[in-house]
Amino acid sequence: MLGFSKKRFLVTLGLGVLVWLISGVIQALTGFSNYFKVFHSCSLTGYPIALCISSNNQAKVILVSIVNITLWFWVIHLFWSWFEKRRNQA
């Protein structure tokens, strides 16, 4: 499974979801607060793909959210691998 254990996969996926949720809160509190004043039925997707999508279009909201979680998963995985390599070299 991508060269690491099932436990590490689940931990990395959990961290990816956590970072995505935190990014959604940050998105709501910062740059997208003006959208809520105009569009009350707006679903936020979190970062790195930050969109304000109509709540009626749930398929698009889910798709963008899955892409964001996947991106965060790979960022965390790559940083984790980089730190392990540096630790093993020392």
N, C-alpha and C positions, 0 to 999 in steps of 0.2 A: 504494500500500500504506500506508494510514493517514497519508499525508502525509509519509513519510520514505523514505529509500533502503533497498534490500535489506540492505546492509551494516549500517546502523543497526538495522534490525529484528532481524537475527541477533545483533548485539552486545547489544541490549536483552534479547532472549530468553535469551541465554547468561548475562547478569547476573541475570536473574530466576530461572533454574534454580540458579545459584550461591547467591543469597540464600536460596532455598528450602531448599537442602541445609544451609546454615549454620543456618537456623532449626530444621531437624530435629535437628541436633546439640545446639543449645541446648535444645530441647524434651526431648531424652533426658537431658541433664545436670542439668536444673533440676526443674521442677514435676512431671514425669511419671515420675521415678525410682521413686516408690512403687508405681506400677502394675506395674513389672517384677518386683517382689517377689511380687506376688499373681498377675498374669497374665503368664506367660512367653511366650505366643504373641500378642503385641501388636505391631501395626504402627503406627508413629508417622507422622503426616502433615505435620509441620512447622507453621509459623505462616503466616498469621493464623488459619486454621481448624485449631486444634490438637485432634486427637482421638487416642484410643488404640483402634484398631479391631482386631477379631479377625483374625488372619492368614488365617483360612479365608474371609473376605469380601474377596477381592482386587479385585473390581469396585468396591466402595465405596472402598477404599484408593486405587485409581487415579483414580477420579472426584474425590475430595477433593484429591488431590495435583495434578491438572490445574487445578482451581479455584484452589488456592494459587499455582501457578506463574503462572496468568493474572493474579491479583491483584497479584503482585509485578511482573510485566511492566508493568502499567498504572501502578503507583506509580512505577517507574523511568522510564517514558516521560513521565509528567506532570512529574516533577522535572527531567528532562533538558530538556524543552520550556520549563519555567519559567526554568531557568538560561540557556538560549539566548536567550530574550526579554530577560532582564536584561542579558546581555552585549551584545546588539545595540543596546540603548537607551543604553548607556554610551558 
